[in-house]
Amino acid sequence: MLRISKMTDYATVLLARLAAVPDGQMTAGQLSALTRLTTPTVSKVMKLLHRRQLVNSTRGLHGGYRLARPAAEITAAQILDALEGPMALIECARQPHRCGIESTCGVGKAWQRVNLAIRRSLQEITLLELAGLGGEPVGFAALERQLRGARSPSATPGVAAAPAAPAPAAAPARGTEDR
């Protein structure tokens, strides 16, 4: 299953909070209170984000964290890369020509195309959108219509459109397992 780590999820939540105050900064304690993540978890994630140059930090009495650049210039791909490294579904998508069975493999190129499509999508989504602060949010209904259109009989001759998927379940609260 394709899934981001808990730390990447937390990083996205924290960056989204910072995006909501573009000209201000917040301390780890303030971010902790707003997100219900523990302060040590917030501090750990913010240090990683600082090392990867997604946030700037200021020490001292009036210190805190702020985005290193506008939220519209930070992409989902950059966030994932900062915490998990470059995304690759299969090894040859990460490092081409390093696979022992590449010469006999018939699926590698197709998986590389899938990997590239996902990567492009991640590069198109900005932190502003992730935070729900920019433009019109793309809802699940809109995505379902797009997917159905892509799978319509006119799009794929001889193939019927798939039925709509059920709505996703509500997500559990974040950070409660750290307490």
Residue pairs with C-beta under 8 A, 6 or more apart in sequence:
2 89
2 118
4 12
4 80
4 84
5 83
5 84
7 44
7 45
7 48
7 83
8 79
8 80
8 83
8 84
9 174
10 35
10 37
10 41
10 42
10 45
10 174
10 175
11 45
11 48
11 49
11 79
11 82
11 83
12 76
12 79
12 127
12 130
13 35
13 37
13 174
14 31
14 35
14 37
14 42
14 45
14 46
14 49
15 49
15 54
15 55
15 67
15 71
15 74
15 79
15 127
15 130
15 131
16 127
16 130
16 131
16 132
17 26
17 31
17 34
17 35
17 131
18 25
18 26
18 31
18 55
18 65
18 66
18 67
18 71
19 67
19 71
19 127
19 128
19 131
19 133
20 131
20 133
22 67
22 70
22 71
24 66
25 58
25 63
25 64
25 65
25 66
26 34
26 64
26 65
26 66
27 63
27 64
27 65
28 39
28 42
28 43
28 46
28 64
28 65
29 39
30 64
31 37
31 42
31 46
31 65
32 38
32 39
32 41
32 42
35 42
35 174
35 175
36 173
36 174
36 175
36 176
37 45
37 174
37 175
37 178
38 175
38 178
38 179
40 178
41 175
41 178
46 55
46 57
46 65
48 82
48 83
49 55
49 65
49 82
50 56
50 57
50 65
52 81
52 82
52 83
53 68
54 67
54 68
54 74
54 78
54 79
54 82
55 65
55 66
55 67
55 68
56 65
56 66
56 67
56 68
57 63
57 64
57 65
58 64
58 65
58 66
67 74
67 127
70 128
71 126
71 127
71 128
71 131
71 133
71 134
72 126
72 127
72 128
72 134
73 126
74 126
74 127
75 122
75 123
75 124
75 125
75 126
75 127
76 122
76 123
76 125
76 126
76 127
76 130
77 87
77 119
77 122
77 123
79 127
79 130
80 87
80 122
81 87
86 94
87 115
87 118
87 119
87 122
88 94
88 115
89 111
89 114
89 115
89 118
90 108
90 111
90 112
90 115
91 98
91 99
92 98
92 99
92 102
92 105
92 108
92 111
92 112
93 111
93 112
93 115
93 116
96 112
99 105
99 108
102 108
126 134
128 134
128 135
129 135
129 137
129 138
140 167
140 168
144 164
144 165
147 162
148 161
148 162
148 164
149 155
151 159
151 161
151 162
152 161
153 159
153 160
153 161
